Amino acid sequence: MSSLSSESIATLKSALRGEALQPGDAAYEEARQIWNAMIERRPALIVRCRGCADVRQAVALARESGLPLAVRGGGHNIAGSALCDGGIVIDLSLMKSVRVEPATRRAYVEPGATLHDFDHEAQAFGLATPLGINSTTGVAGLTLGAGFGWLSRRFGMSVDNLVAADVVTADGNLLRASAEENADLFWALRGGGGNFGVVTMFEFALHPVGPEIYGGLVVLPFDAAKEALTHYREAVEAMPEDLTVWSVSRLAPPLPFLPSEVHGKPVIVFAICYSGPLENGPTAVDAVRRFGKPCGEHLGPMPYAAWQQAFDPLLTPGARNYWKSHNLAALPDGLIDTLIDAIAALPSPECEIFFGQIGGATQRVAPDAMAYPNRDALYVMNVHGRWTDPADDARCVAWARGFFEASAPYGLGSVYVNFLTDDERTRVEAAYGPNMSRLVAVKTKYDPQNLFRHNQNIRPEGSAEASQ
Ligand SMILES: Cc1cc2nc3c(=O)[nH]c(=O)nc-3n(C[C@H](O)[C@H](O)[C@H](O)COP(=O)(O)OP(=O)(O)OC[C@H]3O[C@@H](n4cnc5c(N)ncnc54)[C@H](O)[C@@H]3O)c2cc1C
C-alpha cells in the first residue's frame, strides 16, 4: 500500500489521544506552517500526538502505508524536514512537558518543548543546559543534531548533556537509550538527527546558571570590521569559558540604543554572554568594548531566560530563509576580506553572516565518543539569507552561495548538520566525517528499511538514494 484509505485514517483517529488532520480540516493549514516560509509542502495526514502511544500508532501507519514520513519537533529546521508532501507527519508540538528535578539536576523533556519551555522550567531553579540562541527553536531537533549556544563553551554541546532518551523505533518498539541501555543507539542519537526513531522523552543534565547573566551587544560601524575581527580572534585565544562572543555582520536593525543615523547601515555586532559571577561581568566583557570604537552598546546584567529570547525579534517565523555553513578553526585575514566583500553586497536588510564561537568544553570530547564528531570547530559560520518577497529568492540565494563558496578555502571541510539546507544532501558525509560508517551500521540495525528518511539522511546498507 502507498496511500491512505479512509478506513485506515478512521482506525487511526479512533486510536489517538491527539488528533489527525487532513487537507480541508480547519486546523490543517496552520499545522503545516513551519519556520522557513521557503518550504511549502502538503502532507496527506498530520498526526498531532499527545503521547508515546499516539507516536507508536502513527509509526505503524507510516510503516504499513509505505507513505513518506516526516517528524516535527519545533518546526525550525531550515531544510523543512518537519514536513513531507503527500505523506504522514508525526507532529510532536503538543507534547511540551518539561519536568525538572532540582535535587538530581535533571530535566525530563518531551519532544514538542521549545527552548523557551525548557528555560522557563529550569530557570525557576537557577538551572540550565546548553541549547540554542532563539527561544522558539525545538529542543528535539536541535539536540538530535548536536546543539550549541551561549553555554556550550562551559558545558559542551547539547548532546554532551543528554543522559538518556526514550525512542520509538521503526518496528514500533519503545527503547530507552543511554550509556547503559542500547548504547549503540544512544551513541547515534547524539548528533545523528532523526534517523533512528522518534524520541518521546529527553533526559538532560542541568547546571547552575544565572538566574542573571551579564551580556548584551557591542555594535561597531562595518568600516571597523577588519580591525575588530583581528582583535576578536586574538581575544578568543585566551577567553574564559564562561564568556562567549559571537560576531554578526549585517545592516543595523533599528535598535533603540543605536543612533538613528546608524539604522540600516552596515555594522558588525558582537553579541556577548558572560555567565560567570555577575560582579565580574563588566571586567569580563571589557576587552570586547575595545575591539574598536563602538557606535552603540547595550550591556548589563539581565535574566538568562531574557537573553535566550533576545534574538527572537530578528528570527520570527514566516520569512524566506536560505543558509550555508562551514565549521571554522580560525578567522584568517582572507576570510575577513571575503566577509567584507559579501557585506558590501548584502541583498536584503535581514541577511547576515555570523561567526558563532564554540570551543572550550565542546572540544574536550573525543570525536568518536558519539555521532557528533566536529570537536575541532572553534566557530560555526552561518551565512543567513533572509528576505520576504519571493521575487528576491534567486538574488538572495545566489548571495548566500557566493559567500559560502568564497569562504570554503578557510573552512575545516566539515559542517553542522542542523544548518544544512534542503539541497545539501551531498554534505551529510561532511557532517559526520569519521563517524559515518558507524552511523550506517546503527541505522541498518534500527531502521533497515529507512522509514525515517525525511531528514539529513543516513542510508542503511543496501538502500538506494532516499526518495522523499
Ligand atoms: C532561528 C533559528 C535559530 C537557530 N539557532 C540555533 C542555535 O543557536 N544552535 C543550534 O545548535 N541550532 C540552531 N538552529 C538550528 C536548529 O538546531 C535546527 O533547525 C533544528 O533542526 C531545529 O529543531 P526543531 O525541533 O525546531 O525542528 P524540526 O524542523 O521540527 O525538526 C527537525 C528534524 O529533527 C528531527 N526530529 C525532530 N524532533 C524529533 C524527535 N522527537 N524524534 C526524532 N527526530 C526528531 C526530524 O528529522 C525533524 O525533521 C537554529 C534554527 C533556527 C531556525
The ligand as an ORCA input file, in Angstrom:
! r2SCAN-3c Opt
* xyz 0 1
  C      16.102     30.905     14.086
  C      16.941     29.692     14.332
  C      17.986     29.755     15.225
  C      18.767     28.623     15.457
  N      19.792     28.697     16.359
  C      20.493     27.578     16.646
  C      21.493     27.600     17.653
  O      21.742     28.614     18.280
  N      22.165     26.460     17.919
  C      21.888     25.304     17.256
  O      22.519     24.297     17.568
  N      20.975     25.255     16.269
  C      20.265     26.359     15.969
  N      19.309     26.316     14.993
  C      19.180     25.112     14.174
  C      18.274     24.099     14.847
  O      19.065     23.330     15.708
  C      17.633     23.187     13.792
  O      16.836     23.977     12.963
  C      16.792     22.089     14.421
  O      16.519     21.107     13.435
  C      15.511     22.624     14.978
  O      14.810     21.658     15.674
  P      13.213     21.688     15.665
  O      12.738     20.595     16.543
  O      12.743     23.062     15.931
  O      12.953     21.428     14.146
  P      12.023     20.442     13.289
  O      12.045     21.047     11.935
  O      10.730     20.196     13.925
  O      12.831     19.107     13.334
  C      13.979     18.914     12.559
  C      14.188     17.452     12.339
  O      14.666     16.855     13.539
  C      14.145     15.551     13.640
  N      13.316     15.484     14.846
  C      12.704     16.491     15.498
  N      12.104     16.014     16.593
  C      12.347     14.703     16.634
  C      12.041     13.665     17.549
  N      11.366     13.871     18.662
  N      12.453     12.414     17.273
  C      13.175     12.166     16.155
  N      13.502     13.102     15.267
  C      13.105     14.354     15.513
  C      13.327     15.280     12.409
  O      14.122     14.686     11.408
  C      12.933     16.674     12.025
  O      12.548     16.788     10.696
  C      18.500     27.422     14.751
  C      17.448     27.368     13.848
  C      16.676     28.488     13.629
  C      15.586     28.436     12.608
*
